[in-house]
Amino acid sequence: MDEFVFESIDLIQIAIASYLAIGVLLATVGPAGKAISDEVRRVSNPLTYAFNNQTPPSATKIFLLRFLLMLGMTLLWSILIWGVLKEHRLQLEIEKNRIEKSSGLWFQHMGGCGSIHCRDCQHTEKVTSFIHGIDSSYSGFQCQGCGLLTSLTGGGPGRANQYKESLECSCGGHYEREKRLFCPNCKSENLAYSMEFIT
């Protein structure tokens, strides 16, 4: 009986030590460690306090903040880790979208009228990204099925979304403005844009 009690106590101590070791590991590395470091960095940024004419916290207070955040994560990691992982996934998705939007050619990053040139097949085609007049505008679109580049008229008083009714291509595809442009000839996204005029 005594052996069983000592064995149970040993198992409980091992479980507690494992729980705390996992908590310390999570609080120092990975998404939780990064979140703690980001929060400490945000709090210790002197510009935050300069705008409000406040005194930044002392090094002791910053150390105490880091210690308390790490202690909280160490003790409560089984509850807090889900929120940290959710926030981490959200940040990864935001970064992925930012990288995706920063590569390639997009109508939102072009202006006026000009030509796109495919660096792979050397195809060149005139394209309108966005131009406007006094009471109308022309916005560029690309069919996601056949790659046809077109501009649709819209705008003017009370007609800002007029083009939305004609976003279906004759091939059955759908015109998009919020997608990365691709070559109508070879479907490559390796394009260059040369603007000829802007309004």
N, C-alpha and C positions, 0 to 999 in steps of 0.2 A: 504494500500500500504506500509506504513512504517513498519507494522508488518511483511509483506512478506520479506522486505529487511533485517530486523533484524534476521528473521528466516533463511534466506539464508546465512547471515554472520555467524550465529551460526553453521550452517551445514558445511560451509567451514572451520571454525576453528576446528570443530570436525574431519573433514576429514584430515586436516593437522596434527592435534595432533595424530590421529590414524596412519597416514603414518609414522610420526617420531617415534612413540612408537614401531611400527613394526620394523623400521630400527634399533633402539637402541637394541631391543630384538635380532634381527638377528646378530648384530655386537658383541654381548656379549656371546651368547650361540649358540649351534648348529654348523653346518659345517662352516659357515662364521666366527664365533667367534674362532673356532679352527684354521682356516686358518690364521686369524690375529695373534693369539698367536704363531703359528708355525713360521710365518714370523718374528715376534719380537724376538723370541728365536734364530732364525737363525742369525739375524743381531747382536744380543748381544753376540753371542758366541765368546769368546776371541781367540779361536784357529783359526778362520777364518782370523783374522788379524795377528796372530803370524807368519803364513806361508808367508805372504806378507810384513812383517816388518812394519806394519801399527799400528796406535793407535786405539784401539776400541772406538766406540762412547761413549760419556758421558751418564749418566743416564738421563739427560735432553733431549738429542737428541732421546734416546730410547723412553722416555715418549711421546715426540712430534710425533714420528713415529706412536706409538700406537694410539694416539689421532687422527691424520690425517687419518689413516686407518679406525678407527671406525667412524669418521665423514663422510668420503667418503661413507662407507657402509650405514650409517644412511640416508644420503641424496639420494644416487643412488641405493638403494637396489633393486628396481624394475628392474633395468637393470643388475646389477652385480650378482644377486642371481642365474641366470641360469648358469653362468660360474662356480660359487662356487658349485652348486649342481652337475654339470657335473663332476667336479674334485673330489667331494666327492664320487660319484658313482664309478668313476674309482679307487679311493683308496680302497673302499670297495671290489671291484672285485679283485684287486691285493692282498689284505689281505686274501680274501676267497681262492684264488688260492694258496697262500703261505701255508695256514693252510691245504688245501687239499693235497698239495704236501708233507707236512711234516709228514702226518700220513700215515700209511700203508707201504707196501713194494713195491718199484719201482726198475726196472732194473737199472736206472741211479744211484741209491744209493747203489747198490750191486756191487761187483767185483768178477772176477774169476768164479770158478765152486764150487758148493756146493749142499746143500739140503735145500728145504723149508719144513717146518713142520707146519701143521694146528693145532692151539691150540684148535679148536672146535671139529673136528672129528678125530684128531690124524693122519691124512694122511701125509705121507712123500714121497717126490719125489726129484730125482736129477734134478738140473737145472744149465744151463750155463748162466751167466749174460753177461760177455764179457771176452774173452781171445784172444790173438793174437800170431802169429808167425812172421817169417821174411817177408813172402809175402802173408799172409792171416790172417783172423780173424774170430771168431765165436761170434755171438751176439744172446742173448736170446730173444725169443718172446713168447707171449701167445695168443692163439686163444680167441677172445672175445665171441665166440659162445659156444664152448664145453669146453674151459679151458685148452686145450692141451698145454703143455710147450714144446718148441722145440728150437733148435739153428740152425741158418742159417749161411752158409759160405759166406764171402764176403771179399773184400779188395784186397790188392796187387796193383801193378802198373797199373793204369787205370781201376781198377775194384772196386772202393770204394763203389759204390751203387749197386753192382751186386745182392744182396739179394732182392732188392725192387721188382723184377719181380716175386718172389715166395711167396708173402705175403697172399695167399689165402689158407685156411685150407681145408682138404678133406671133412669136414662137411658143407662147404659153408661159414663158418665164416671168419673173417679177423684177421690175426696176427698183434698184436700191441706191441710196445716196450715202448710207451709213456703213458701207462695206468697203474693204480694200479693193482698189482698182486692179484689174488684170488685163493682159493683152487679149483683144478680141480674136487675134489670129492663133496664138499658141497657148493661151491661158496662163502665161508666166506672170508673176507679180514683180519682176525685175524691170520696172518702168522708170522713165525720166519724164519730167514735165517742163516744157518751155513756154512761159507766158508771153503772149503777144500784146494783149492790152487788158486793161482793167477799168471798171467804172465805179 
